[in-house]
């Protein structure tokens, strides 16, 4: 089901990212826009655009107790929008029971260099260690 405002390319990438999580043995709890709504991350410190954000995917690595948030980003101006940068900052700076959460960003092939630059320009080293970028 295509969510209003979501492109078919974004949806395909989001679902591929979700499948990759499952293939790693992680529990995918919710996929935003697929008849479900992911958990909103409160923007208490008014970071970036100041809005609360929901990831595309809520998941857990239950064996390690790690919370994992997945974001699909299509290279159409979405990599470095205020909305996206706020998501990166919020989702990479969380922990649960003393275990850092991960943000995993799914992107199209041959765009990793561009995404890496956006991340290094906008996140501190502490946050960057919790971000993984996967190309599809």
N, C-alpha and C positions, 0 to 999 in steps of 0.2 A: 504494500500500500504506500503510495507516494504522498509524503507529508506536504501540506501546502507550503509553497516557497522553497521546497527542497528539490534540487535537480536530480534527474535519474542517475547522473554520474556520481553525485554525492551519495545517493542511496546505495549504489552498487559498491562503492568504496567502503562505506560504513558496514555493509553486510560482509564484505571480504575480511575486514578487520575483525569483526565479531567471530567469523569462522576461524581465523588465525588464533584468537584467544582460546576458543574451544579446543583447537588442535594442540595447544600448549597445556591443556588440562585445567585451564582456568574456568571458573564458573561465571558465565554471562548471566547477570541477573536481570538486566533490562536493556532494551535497545530503543532509544528515543524515536518516536514516530512510527514504530512498528506495533501499534496497538498498545504501546506502553509509554510511560514518561519516566525519564531518569530522575535521580535525586538532584535537587537544586543545591548548588554550593553557594552558601551565603557570602556575600562580599562585605563583610563587617568593616573592613578597613578602607572601603571606598577606593579600591584599586582600579586603575584604568578608567573604563567608562562608568564605573560605580555600580553596575548592575549585577545581580545574582546571575549565575550561569548554570546550565545543565549540560553535561557531556552527551555525546552521541551514544556512548556505551558505559554502563556500570558493570564492573566485573570484580572478581576476587580470586586471588591465588590462595585458596583455603589452606594449603599445606604450609604456607608461610604467614598467613594472616594479613596479606597485603591487599589493600584496596587499589584497583586499577581503573582508571578512567580512559576511555578511548575517544579520540576525535578524528573524524575524516575531514581532510582539507583538500579541496580541488584548487588548482592553481589558476584562480580567476579573480584575483584581488583579495581572496579570503585568507591568504597566509599572514598578511600583515595589517589586517583591518583592526580597528580599536576593539571590536567585539572579540576577535581571535586572540589578540595579545592579552586581553583581560582573562580569557579562558586559560591560556598558557600559565599566566601568573597564579591564578587561583588553583588550578588543578595540580600544579607541580610543587605546591607549597603546603601540603597537607600530610598528616600522619594519623594513624589509628593504632592505639595501644603501643605507642612508641616505635611503630614501623612506618617508614616513609611510604606514602602512596606513590604510584607511578602514573604518569601521563604518557600514553602511547598514541602517537599521531600517525595516521595512515595517509600517505600522499601518493600521487601518480609517479610512475617511473621517471627518472631523469630530472627530478625536481628537489632532490635532497640537499644539494648545495645551497639552493635558494632558501629552503626552510631552515637549514642550519644557521645561515646568516641572520635570518629574522630572529631565531631563538637566541643566538649569542648577543645580538644587539639589544634584546629586551629582557633577558633573564639573568639573574646573578648566578654565580657558580654553584651555590647551594641548591637552587632550583633546577639548574641544568642537569645535575646528577640524577634527577628523578624523571627525566624526559627521554623517551626513545622514539626514533622516527623510523617507520617502516615504509618502504616503497612497494607499490603494486603495479 
